[in-house]
Amino acid sequence: MTRSLLLALSTLLAVGAAQADDIRPMAGKSFALEAASGNVYYTREAEGFRVVATMNANEGAAPVRIVSTLSDGQAMTLSIPTAVGEEAREIEIRRTGETLSVGNPQPLMVRASLN
């Protein structure tokens, strides 16, 4: 049972990692979440990567801009709510070392002892 659980978790991690796109500083990346769309870019600052994500939900609405500074290993999630009982539509912006990636959120890691 432990081996199959570990195999399932590693498969989920591999799928999540495969769906991420790396971006370069100031290069930008477009994304779509249900009816919302936007762009994300970053600059390198002394405090970390300054990430700017701008989203627009529908025509005529004011866009929303989110700014965050990420250190190595940190991530931010952009989320669009859905109907009760449905999963939210999300993308994750993650810094790993000198790389910034945009993709599906990584699954939560649950540590459990099966002893």
N, C-alpha and C positions, 0 to 999 in steps of 0.2 A: 504494500500500500504506500509506503514512504517513497519508493522509487517512482511509482506512477504519478504521485503528487508532484515530485520534483520535476519530472519530465513535462507534466502539464504546465507548470509555472515557467519553465525555461522556454517552452514553445510560445507561450503568451508574450514573454519578454522579447523573443526573436521577432515575432510578428509586429509588435509595437515598434521595435527599432527599425524594422525594414520599411515602415510606412513614414518615417521621418525624413525631411529634406533639410540638408545643411545649407546655411546661407552665409555669405561673406559680409563684412562690414559695409554698410551703405548700399548693398546690392538690392535688398528688399525681396519680399516673397508675398504673393497674393494667396488668399485662402477664402473658403466659403463654408459657412455654417448654416445649414437650413436656408432661411430667407435672408440671412445676413452675409455680408462679404467684407473683406478688408485687406489691408496690407500690413506687413511687419518689417521693420529694419532695425539695425542697431549700430551704435558707435562704441569704440573702445575709449573708456574714460579711466582716470586714476582709480576710481572706486569700484570699477567692474564694467560689464557690458551694459550700456544704457539702451534698453529695448523700448521701442515705440510701436504700439499696435493701434491702428485706426480702423474702426468698424462702422458700417452704415447698414441699418436694418432694412429700410425701404426708401424709395425715392421721395424726396422732399423732407425727410427727417434729418435732424442735425446729427452729424457723425459723432461717435464716441472715441476718445483717444485715451489709451492707458499707457503710462510710462512707468517703467520699473528698472532698477539697476540690479543685475544678477551677478553674483559671485560664482565661482566654480562649484558645480554640483547643485545649483539652485534652479528652480523652474517656476513658471507662471502658467495658469490655465485660463483660457478664454472660454466662456460657456454661454450657450443660449438655452433658456429653460424650455421645456416642452409640456405636454399635457400630463396630468397626474398619472403615475404608473409607467410613464415612458422614460427612457434614459435621456439625459440632457445631451445636446450636441456640443462637443468640446474639441479644442485643439490645445496642445501643450507646447510651450516654448521653453526649451531646456538648454542650459549652458553646461557643457562637459569640457573642461580644459579650455582650449582656445577655439572651441566649436560651438556654434549656436544652431540648434535644430528645431524645426517646426513639424509637428505631426500629431498623431493620436496620443492621448495621455498614457503613460506607462501604468500597467495594472498595479494596484496596491500589493505590497509584499506583506504577507501575514506569517509571522513566525509562531510555530506551535511545536510543542514537544509531543511526540507520539510514543513516549516510553510508557 
